[in-house]
Every structure is written in structure tokens, then in C-alpha cells.
Amino acid sequence: MIHHLAITPKDFKTSHQFYTEVMGFTLAKIVKRQAMGGAKAGWTKHVFYDTGHGSYFVLWDLHLTDLADEDWKAPISTGLGLPWWINHYAFEVADLDELEAKKQRWLAAGQKVSEVVHEFITSIYTKDPDGNMVEFTCNTRLLTEEDRDEANRLLADDSPAVDPDYPGTIYLPDGRVIDVPSSPAEPVPATAS
């Protein structure tokens, strides 16, 4: 089990509000210290939120002397030049009822919510104030020895995927629901021998 995951938002107050009010996490602990290098380097707050399932999510509130706002980007995917959906944080919920409650909480807060049923989990997704994708997910079946065998086989398989992405459903705060099909299957180009 992961004890905590820490990120740094651009606007701590906005992110604090998002992770407490929209995500429903509870402020649990703050560690306030001088930064590495002592007082001349600045100071930080390491802000712990209880996710409700034995792990913590942490936001840094940075007040560093030599770090200007334009020197860094907060999004963990687009800040690295990746598509927004690559790096994300997934938080486990107990069952589909709790997942539905989280979805309704997000919609009530004005969030757009995407829902995807995977082979062994069902997930909902939205974005935090920095554009990072956050997810609540619940297991819908246990992983088996067959899953582990498949994982080992796929780990060694570097041929292009032939299965399309998952279909999903987008829920908008105004009540609209949009079904999103899988991307059209495209022929996989033959590799030169």
C-alpha cells in the first residue's frame, strides 16, 4: 500500500478547496518546515489529506526563495509534453455504490465526469485545477493467475495493440450524458522484416 503521493499545485488554495470539497478528502496533518538549505532557501508546508482508505494524498505549499512561478509547470502530464490523460492519480473506493456517490459529488461541484468500465475495474475521471487527471475506481472482480500470465505475455509483446480503447460515458453537470464509443479500429501497419 502506498503511504502517500505528493504533488505541487500552482495555486495551493484552489487545489486545497478542490481536494477537500470536490474530492471529499479530509485535512489530516501539516508539516511546516524550512526548505532544504535553511531559512535562506525559503519554507514549505507538506499538507496531508486522508483519502479515506488508509493512504494519504499530499499537496506541497511552496514558498521557496529561488523558485519563480514561471520556472515550473504543475501538470504532471502536459507539463512534461505528454497528453493530459497519461499520468493520473487513482483512488480506490469500496464498491459501485460509493463510486456513484463520488460521481454525483463531482457533478454537484460542476465537474465533467468520464466513466469507463474496464475488464476488472470501473472508474470515473475528472481534472483537478492544474489539469491533472484524477480517478476514483473500484474493483469489479479479483485478478487471477490467468491475468498474471497474460500480463507476463504482454510485457514481452512489443507489437502494436489491436484492441481499441475503451468506450465510455461522459456526464456533464447540466445533466447531459454522452456515450463515447471506442475509437474506430484501424488496420495495424505491417512491420518491415
Secondary structure as GFF3:
##gff-version 3
##sequence-region A 1 193
A	DSSP	beta_strand	4	7	.	.	.	ID=ss1
A	DSSP	alpha_helix	12	17	.	.	.	ID=ss2
A	DSSP	pi_helix	18	22	.	.	.	ID=ss3
A	DSSP	beta_strand	26	34	.	.	.	ID=ss4
A	DSSP	three_ten_helix	39	41	.	.	.	ID=ss5
A	DSSP	beta_strand	42	50	.	.	.	ID=ss6
A	DSSP	beta_strand	56	64	.	.	.	ID=ss7
A	DSSP	three_ten_helix	69	71	.	.	.	ID=ss8
A	DSSP	three_ten_helix	78	80	.	.	.	ID=ss9
A	DSSP	beta_strand	88	92	.	.	.	ID=ss10
A	DSSP	alpha_helix	96	108	.	.	.	ID=ss11
A	DSSP	beta_strand	113	117	.	.	.	ID=ss12
A	DSSP	beta_strand	121	127	.	.	.	ID=ss13
A	DSSP	beta_strand	133	139	.	.	.	ID=ss14
A	DSSP	alpha_helix	145	155	.	.	.	ID=ss15
A	DSSP	beta_strand	168	171	.	.	.	ID=ss16
A	DSSP	beta_strand	177	180	.	.	.	ID=ss17
###
